[in-house]
């Protein structure tokens, strides 16, 4: 499975498919940090929210890079579960690298105000990005060709889901639980001071449960459509 993960990472990078998401990341970070310095928690909260659709798109591109025939051969060689997990692990590696770069980028452009709760803000920023990564990967996996069978359906799923994450994530939404807590996390970090422990626990549980449900659906669809 490790070899399969490395192969998918290599195909994603060497095949040039990493370029469009990389450009998108640069644009997102430029928009976020181009307006001057802000407290770390606030800046990183918005960074995680803005990167969520990019990470989902990145996951879809990575999983779609492998030809269908090659993917089926991999399923026969290592088993359906290990083949699916290898793709998710490859997406996780790339997503962690992107978020690490997003955490470090604002320091190059003086986008973080070090005078305002720096240490606590950085910790909260790490948490915000870690809460965004798993649901983003799950969404990208659900939009991948192995599930949707064609690019048009996959793009539609990805686009609609990204819009719903924002719309249903707004304060006062009638069904915020239908989407991961990306916007809720950004709002919590936008408040003055450190969010209460109960709020952070709720956000973590929310993200874990949503991700588990999404990956359960992904595993079921992969079994039925492979």
C-alpha positions as CSV (number, residue, x, y, z in Angstrom):
1,X,0.0,0.0,0.0
2,X,2.9,2.3,0.7
3,X,4.3,1.8,-2.8
4,X,0.9,2.4,-4.3
5,X,0.6,5.7,-2.3
6,X,4.0,6.8,-3.5
7,X,3.1,5.9,-7.1
8,X,-0.1,8.1,-6.9
9,X,1.8,11.0,-5.4
10,X,4.5,10.7,-8.1
11,X,1.8,10.6,-10.9
12,X,0.1,13.6,-9.4
13,X,3.2,15.7,-9.2
14,X,5.2,14.6,-12.3
15,X,2.1,14.5,-14.5
16,X,1.6,18.3,-14.0
17,X,-1.7,17.8,-12.3
18,X,-0.5,19.6,-9.2
19,X,-0.1,22.9,-11.0
20,X,-3.7,24.1,-11.1
21,X,-4.3,23.5,-7.4
22,X,-0.9,25.1,-6.6
23,X,-1.9,28.2,-8.5
24,X,-5.3,28.3,-6.7
25,X,-3.5,28.0,-3.3
26,X,-1.3,31.0,-4.2
27,X,-4.3,33.1,-5.3
28,X,-6.2,32.2,-2.1
29,X,-3.3,33.1,0.2
30,X,-2.7,36.3,-1.8
31,X,-6.3,37.4,-1.3
32,X,-6.3,36.5,2.4
33,X,-3.0,38.1,3.4
34,X,-2.8,40.9,0.9
35,X,-4.7,43.3,3.1
36,X,-2.2,43.6,5.9
37,X,-1.4,41.9,9.2
38,X,-4.1,40.4,11.5
39,X,-4.1,38.2,14.6
40,X,-2.9,34.6,13.9
41,X,-6.2,32.9,15.0
42,X,-8.3,35.0,12.7
43,X,-6.0,34.8,9.7
44,X,-5.6,31.0,10.0
45,X,-9.3,30.5,10.6
46,X,-10.1,32.2,7.3
47,X,-7.2,30.4,5.6
48,X,-8.5,27.0,6.5
49,X,-12.0,27.9,5.3
50,X,-10.7,29.3,2.0
51,X,-8.5,26.3,1.4
52,X,-11.3,23.8,2.0
53,X,-12.6,23.7,-1.6
54,X,-9.1,23.8,-2.9
55,X,-8.1,20.7,-0.9
56,X,-11.3,18.9,-2.0
57,X,-10.5,19.8,-5.7
58,X,-6.9,18.7,-5.2
59,X,-8.1,15.3,-3.8
60,X,-10.4,14.8,-6.8
61,X,-7.6,15.6,-9.3
62,X,-5.2,13.2,-7.5
63,X,-7.7,10.3,-7.4
64,X,-8.7,10.9,-11.0
65,X,-5.1,10.9,-12.2
66,X,-4.9,7.2,-12.3
67,X,-6.5,5.5,-15.4
68,X,-9.5,3.3,-14.6
69,X,-7.8,0.1,-15.8
70,X,-4.8,0.7,-13.7
71,X,-7.0,1.4,-10.6
72,X,-8.8,-1.9,-11.2
73,X,-5.5,-3.7,-11.4
74,X,-4.4,-2.1,-8.2
75,X,-7.6,-3.3,-6.5
76,X,-6.9,-6.8,-7.6
77,X,-3.2,-6.7,-6.5
78,X,-3.6,-5.2,-3.0
79,X,-7.3,-5.6,-2.4
80,X,-10.2,-3.0,-2.6
81,X,-9.8,-1.6,0.9
82,X,-6.0,-1.1,0.7
83,X,-6.3,0.4,-2.8
84,X,-8.9,3.0,-1.6
85,X,-6.9,3.8,1.5
86,X,-3.8,4.4,-0.6
87,X,-5.6,7.1,-2.5
88,X,-6.8,8.8,0.7
89,X,-3.3,8.6,2.2
90,X,-1.8,10.2,-0.9
91,X,-4.4,13.0,-0.7
92,X,-3.7,13.4,3.0
93,X,0.1,13.8,2.4
94,X,-0.5,16.5,-0.2
95,X,-3.1,18.3,1.9
96,X,-0.8,18.4,4.9
97,X,2.0,19.9,2.8
98,X,-0.4,22.6,1.4
99,X,-1.7,23.5,4.9
100,X,1.9,23.7,6.2
101,X,2.8,26.1,3.4
102,X,-0.4,28.1,4.2
103,X,0.6,28.3,7.8
104,X,4.1,29.6,6.9
105,X,3.3,31.8,3.9
106,X,1.9,34.9,5.8
107,X,5.2,35.3,7.7
108,X,6.9,36.0,4.4
109,X,4.5,38.9,3.8
110,X,4.0,40.1,7.3
111,X,0.4,38.9,7.3
112,X,0.4,37.9,11.0
113,X,0.4,40.5,13.8
114,X,2.8,38.9,16.4
115,X,1.6,41.3,19.1
116,X,-1.8,39.7,19.5
117,X,-2.0,36.2,21.1
118,X,0.6,34.7,18.8
119,X,1.2,31.3,20.4
120,X,-2.4,30.6,21.1
121,X,-3.4,31.8,17.6
122,X,-0.9,29.5,15.9
123,X,-2.2,26.5,17.9
124,X,-5.8,27.4,17.0
125,X,-4.7,27.9,13.4
126,X,-3.2,24.4,13.3
127,X,-6.4,23.0,14.7
128,X,-8.5,24.9,12.1
129,X,-6.5,23.4,9.2
130,X,-6.6,19.9,10.7
131,X,-10.3,20.1,11.0
132,X,-10.6,21.2,7.4
133,X,-8.4,18.5,5.9
134,X,-10.3,15.2,6.5
135,X,-13.8,16.5,5.3
136,X,-12.1,18.1,2.3
137,X,-10.5,14.8,1.4
138,X,-13.8,13.0,1.9
139,X,-15.6,15.5,-0.3
140,X,-13.0,15.2,-3.0
141,X,-13.2,11.4,-2.8
142,X,-17.0,11.5,-3.2
143,X,-16.5,13.6,-6.4
144,X,-13.8,11.4,-7.9
145,X,-14.4,9.5,-11.1
146,X,-14.3,6.1,-9.3
147,X,-17.6,7.2,-7.7
148,X,-19.3,9.5,-10.2
149,X,-18.2,7.6,-13.3
150,X,-17.7,10.9,-15.3
151,X,-16.0,14.3,-14.9
152,X,-19.2,16.4,-15.4
153,X,-21.0,14.8,-12.4
154,X,-17.9,15.0,-10.3
155,X,-17.4,18.7,-11.0
156,X,-21.1,19.3,-10.3
157,X,-20.9,17.5,-6.9
158,X,-17.7,19.4,-5.9
159,X,-19.1,22.8,-6.9
160,X,-22.5,22.4,-5.3
161,X,-20.9,21.0,-2.1
162,X,-18.4,23.8,-1.9
163,X,-21.3,26.4,-2.2
164,X,-23.4,24.6,0.4
165,X,-20.5,24.5,2.8
166,X,-20.6,28.3,2.8
167,X,-24.4,28.8,2.6
168,X,-25.3,26.2,5.2
169,X,-22.3,27.2,7.3
170,X,-23.5,30.8,7.8
171,X,-24.6,31.9,11.2
172,X,-28.3,31.0,11.8
173,X,-28.4,28.3,9.1
174,X,-31.3,26.0,9.3
175,X,-29.2,22.8,8.8
176,X,-25.5,23.5,9.6
177,X,-24.9,19.9,10.4
178,X,-25.3,18.9,6.8
179,X,-21.8,20.4,6.1
180,X,-18.5,20.2,7.9
181,X,-17.8,22.9,10.5
182,X,-15.5,25.0,8.2
183,X,-17.4,28.3,8.6
184,X,-18.2,27.6,12.2
185,X,-14.5,27.1,13.0
186,X,-13.6,30.4,11.2
187,X,-16.3,32.2,13.2
188,X,-15.1,30.7,16.5
189,X,-11.5,31.9,15.8
190,X,-12.8,35.3,14.7
191,X,-14.1,36.1,18.2
192,X,-11.8,37.9,20.7
193,X,-10.0,35.5,23.0
194,X,-9.6,31.8,22.9
195,X,-12.8,29.9,22.2
196,X,-14.2,27.9,25.2
197,X,-13.2,24.3,25.5
198,X,-16.8,23.2,24.9
199,X,-16.9,25.0,21.6
200,X,-13.6,23.4,20.4
201,X,-14.8,20.0,21.5
202,X,-18.1,20.5,19.7
203,X,-16.3,21.5,16.5
204,X,-13.9,18.5,16.7
205,X,-16.7,16.1,17.3
206,X,-18.7,17.7,14.4
207,X,-15.8,17.4,12.0
208,X,-15.1,13.8,13.0
209,X,-18.7,12.6,12.7
210,X,-19.2,14.4,9.3
211,X,-16.0,12.9,7.9
212,X,-16.9,9.4,9.2
213,X,-20.3,9.6,7.5
214,X,-18.8,10.9,4.2
215,X,-16.1,8.2,4.1
216,X,-18.7,5.5,4.9
217,X,-20.7,6.7,1.9
218,X,-17.5,6.7,-0.2
219,X,-16.6,3.2,0.8
220,X,-20.1,2.0,0.0
221,X,-20.1,3.6,-3.4
222,X,-16.7,2.3,-4.2
223,X,-17.8,-1.2,-3.4
224,X,-21.0,-1.0,-5.5
225,X,-19.4,0.7,-8.5
226,X,-16.1,-1.1,-8.9
